[in-house]
Amino acid sequence: MLTKRVIACLDVRGGRVVKGIQFVDIIDAGDPAELAHRHAAAGADEIVLLDITATHEGRGTLIDTVKRTAAQLFIPLTVGGGIRSAEDAAAVFNAGADKVSINSSAITRPELIGEIGQSFGAQAVIVAIDARRDANSSDPGGDAEVYVSGGRKPTGRKVVDWAKEAEQRGAGEILLTSMDADGTRAGFDDELTALVSQAVQIPVIASGGAGNAQHFADVFGRGKADAALAASIFHFGVTDSWSLKRELQLAGVPVRL
């Protein structure tokens, strides 16, 4: 069985790491470079830095923030937010990122997935999907909808269909965030994660709802995720990656210590 990855996420707004619940009620969590260094030293396999207001504000990624953060790391760094072209991606890679995550821009112009992949390799392109269940549907998970612009705008596209298209267009991974579970610490959306994981052949990163080691074990098992991401439980000292991984190892989940 392939080793499962534990990823620490930094949602950045105005150069500071923030965290909210279901994409609202935002509070400050600290400096991105300092937190990235702390999480890496505490055993995270990767760091994801998302400039969460870049698209909504119509600007590019905060390159200086990326540079400061990358300088602190010895593990892979993924950066997302405000990347609208292969040139934007190149600037982020030049600032020290190992992968880029694209979300709203991929929905607007799906060709961007292949353009970045052709220049930097498919393994460097993550398509992020912000998903919200359809509470009025008889199949809320299967009919889950893709949202863009930091979760502000519905697209009318179904999550599973978009994940399949993203793979076909050259995405190397899918970063699936459950907007319903985000920040709740009540567990990942294992059902929705499994639906996407079974629909594609590329790795799926689960995001939204991490609260304890059992939640990770569940999404790696029932959710069939290849990696899982957390933010608030790391930022606010609920646990760290080493402690989490030791619990997962005891539960029989293959992780790298």
Secondary structure as the mmCIF struct_conf table of DSSP 4:
data_model
#
loop_
_struct_conf.conf_type_id
_struct_conf.id
_struct_conf.beg_label_comp_id
_struct_conf.beg_label_asym_id
_struct_conf.beg_label_seq_id
_struct_conf.end_label_comp_id
_struct_conf.end_label_asym_id
_struct_conf.end_label_seq_id
HELX_LH_PP_P HELX_LH_PP_P1 LEU A 2 THR A 3
STRN STRN1 LYS A 4 LYS A 4
STRN STRN2 ARG A 5 ARG A 13
TURN_TY1_P TURN_TY1_P1 GLY A 14 GLY A 15
STRN STRN3 ARG A 16 ILE A 21
TURN_TY1_P TURN_TY1_P2 GLN A 22 PHE A 23
STRN STRN4 VAL A 24 GLY A 30
HELX_RH_AL_P HELX_RH_AL_P1 PRO A 32 ALA A 41
TURN_TY1_P TURN_TY1_P3 ALA A 42 GLY A 43
BEND BEND1 ASP A 45 ASP A 45
STRN STRN5 GLU A 46 ASP A 51
TURN_TY1_P TURN_TY1_P4 ILE A 52 GLY A 58
HELX_RH_AL_P HELX_RH_AL_P2 ILE A 63 ALA A 70
TURN_TY1_P TURN_TY1_P5 ALA A 71 GLN A 72
BEND BEND2 PHE A 74 ILE A 75
STRN STRN6 LEU A 77 GLY A 80
BEND BEND3 GLY A 81 GLY A 82
BEND BEND4 SER A 85 SER A 85
HELX_RH_AL_P HELX_RH_AL_P3 ALA A 86 ASN A 94
TURN_TY1_P TURN_TY1_P6 ALA A 95 GLY A 96
BEND BEND5 ASP A 98 ASP A 98
STRN STRN7 LYS A 99 ILE A 102
BEND BEND6 ASN A 103 ASN A 103
HELX_RH_AL_P HELX_RH_AL_P4 SER A 104 THR A 108
TURN_TY1_P TURN_TY1_P7 PRO A 110 PRO A 110
HELX_RH_AL_P HELX_RH_AL_P5 GLU A 111 PHE A 120
HELX_RH_3T_P HELX_RH_3T_P1 ALA A 122 ALA A 124
STRN STRN8 VAL A 125 ARG A 132
TURN_TY1_P TURN_TY1_P8 ALA A 135 ASN A 136
BEND BEND7 SER A 137 ASP A 139
TURN_TY1_P TURN_TY1_P9 PRO A 140 ASP A 143
STRN STRN9 GLU A 145 VAL A 148
TURN_TY1_P TURN_TY1_P10 SER A 149 ARG A 152
STRN STRN10 LYS A 153 LYS A 158
HELX_RH_AL_P HELX_RH_AL_P6 VAL A 159 GLN A 168
TURN_TY1_P TURN_TY1_P11 ARG A 169 GLY A 170
BEND BEND8 GLY A 172 GLY A 172
STRN STRN11 GLU A 173 SER A 178
TURN_TY1_P TURN_TY1_P12 MET A 179 GLY A 183
BEND BEND9 ALA A 186 ALA A 186
HELX_RH_AL_P HELX_RH_AL_P7 ASP A 190 ALA A 199
BEND BEND10 GLN A 201 ILE A 202
STRN STRN12 VAL A 204 SER A 207
BEND BEND11 GLY A 208 GLY A 208
BEND BEND12 ASN A 212 ASN A 212
HELX_RH_AL_P HELX_RH_AL_P8 ALA A 213 GLY A 221
TURN_TY1_P TURN_TY1_P13 ARG A 222 GLY A 223
BEND BEND13 ASP A 226 ASP A 226
STRN STRN13 ALA A 227 ALA A 230
BEND BEND14 ALA A 231 ALA A 231
HELX_RH_AL_P HELX_RH_AL_P9 SER A 232 HIS A 235
TURN_TY1_P TURN_TY1_P14 PHE A 236 GLY A 237
BEND BEND15 VAL A 238 VAL A 238
HELX_RH_AL_P HELX_RH_AL_P10 SER A 241 LEU A 250
TURN_TY1_P TURN_TY1_P15 ALA A 251 GLY A 252
STRN STRN14 VAL A 255 VAL A 255
#
